[in-house]
Amino acid sequence: MCNETTGRYTSPEKDRYARPVHEDVRLAALDDGALARRIAEADAVPDSAAEAELYRRLGPRVRLYGLRHLRDRHAAADLVQHVLLMTLERLRAGEVHEPERIASFVLGACRMTVLEMRRGTWRRETLLDTWGSAAEAFEAPGPLVLDPERLAGCLDALSERERSVVVLSFFDDKPADEVGAELAISGGNVRVIRHRALARLRKCMGMEGDGR
């Protein structure tokens, strides 16, 4: 539908659903706690206007926290999305017991999320420190040559149960639970016996210090 004023076009549907200007003014007058309580006390239909306003206010604060503690703008953006969406979900579910202290709730969520993000980074760095670079980790080892007669003698030196566990596990390629069912012992016990038997085999074969 064209308006009488030349050059202007207004969609009836857009006018129908547009939020009145005074609504924005009224939301801007509310403090963070009042906005949070309004979200928490909404009916089955979420109060999208209040949620958008709270997100707009708290987003820069969470991003600043992320930049200070994560030193990465992409990680800070992820922090904003994760923390604020989680906050809105908790508010809708009535799980924020003190909505008037929403800023403290968000700060706590930021701290916990950053700790989890750092732990994930720490785990990756620890693995790299332990196992070297990815290229080194996947570098194929040299061929392992075993003396069949010596291996047979070392197997014979094991107890009957240890020998059965090793043979079923590695020669028959059975998982611990299947080996345990066949030997009438638990899968956990199979793992303990197998660990001890392999340690004895390595010692017998002179392989204790080569990392294989």
JOFEN-V571125 format. One record per run of one state. SS is the DSSP state (~ for helix, > for strand, _ for the rest). FROM is the first residue (numbers start at 1). TO is the last residue. If there is no record, write none. Layout:
# JOFEN-V571125
SS_FROM_TO ; SS_FROM_TO
This chain:
# JOFEN-V571125
__1_1 ; >_2_2 ; __3_8 ; >_9_9 ; __10_11 ; ~_12_17 ; __18_20 ; ~_21_29 ; __30_31 ; ~_32_40 ; __41_47 ; ~_48_70 ; __71_72 ; ~_73_92 ; __93_98 ; ~_99_131 ; __132_133 ; ~_134_137 ; __138_147 ; ~_148_157 ; __158_159 ; ~_160_171 ; __172_175 ; ~_176_183 ; __184_186 ; ~_187_205 ; __206_212
